[in-house]
Amino acid sequence: MNWLHDLSYFFGGAFLANAIPHFVSGTMGRPFQSPFAHPPGQGLSSSTVNVIWSFVNFVVAYLLILRVGQFDMRDVESIAASGLGALLISLFLARHFGRINGGNLQAAGRS
């Protein structure tokens, strides 16, 4: 497999994972952080902005995963590349937004 295809699938997985929280928050009518908020990535954007941002992320994920190379759901390398992209961006975003929203809990007894 071409390593550029794997790189495309990696970033496609990242865009796909990023689309999900924006879509869910937006369709629930809840504000959520986005690159368009003030300050970017920390302030809240409207639910409408989040639905539009999720749609953009879904389109980019589609283009990177399904329009580059021959992505095959049964090919371990293709799935691993997109899954790794999704996992890494999800872990990064969990830490980033956990800091903002109080989701980074510390173990009991630590200061």
Summary of the structure (lengths in Angstrom):
residues: 111
radius of gyration: 16.0
end to end distance: 48.0
largest distance: 51.0
contacts: 323
relative contact order: 0.20
helix: 64%
strand: 4%
